[in-house]
Amino acid sequence: MTHGISIRTRALAAGVGAGVLIPLVAAAAPAAAVTPAVSCTSAKAGLADKLKKDITTALANRKGTIAVGVYDRSTKTTCTLRASTAFDSASVVKVTVLATLLWDAKKHNRYLTDTEASLAKAMITKSDNTATSKLWKQLGLTKIKGFLAAAGMTQTKPGANGYWGLTQITVTDEQKLLKLLTAKNTVLSDNSRAYIIKLMSQVISSQRWGTPYGVPSGVSVAVKNGWLQRASNGWRVHSIGAFKGGGHDYMITVLSQGNSTMNYGISTIQGVAKVVHKDLAAS
């Protein structure tokens, strides 16, 4: 009889043990797949917490994979989300193409030809693909990789076989590029930087969606967007922007994929942009 109890007690104990372990295992499994959190730092008291909260809220119910980068020189503020996740570049790479063209021209002590200038303008202001393909082919991968190395854009991998739109980009590298465009450096001349920013500020109205959304009046806007639908991961919709005014000098990158439509991706980006502009303007 005693023997029977001890077996039953052992079985019960084992059951309790299993019961304790199972929930722990179950809880641990989803934790591995937890959405990465927005991370912010700032020299301005309270600003990092506000941005983290507002960007997180803006993305709370958005589907797809979204990566975010924010940097404001004035308040030494940085926010990141999935900063090293790679995305197909779509047309955002066109800024890198123009930067490479100017970087290479400077190395050879020459101005852009009239043809290059007109291709560059079409490529940035209207997102002209034919113009981009011509410049991409003219430059070649060696020069493009040369610029990426000089710029420290180590996470960017140029698309193969002329497929510039499949270049792999990350928030980290796009933010590095925007920093190069908006402050003195040894990679791009002041004239080159001004030229790129000028073209990005002349983008046609139908392509000025994304990061400029909600920008306060009196703040200058330079933008380049990208959009591409593929069989896997739906629409890639991206926007990079540089903004100056109202006591701030900042840049925003939002990259996304897994969007059901292009407009869905645009709405996601604009939800982020709106709160960034608002929080910086109020700081």
Disulfide bonds with the S-S distance in Angstrom:
Cys40-Cys79 2.10
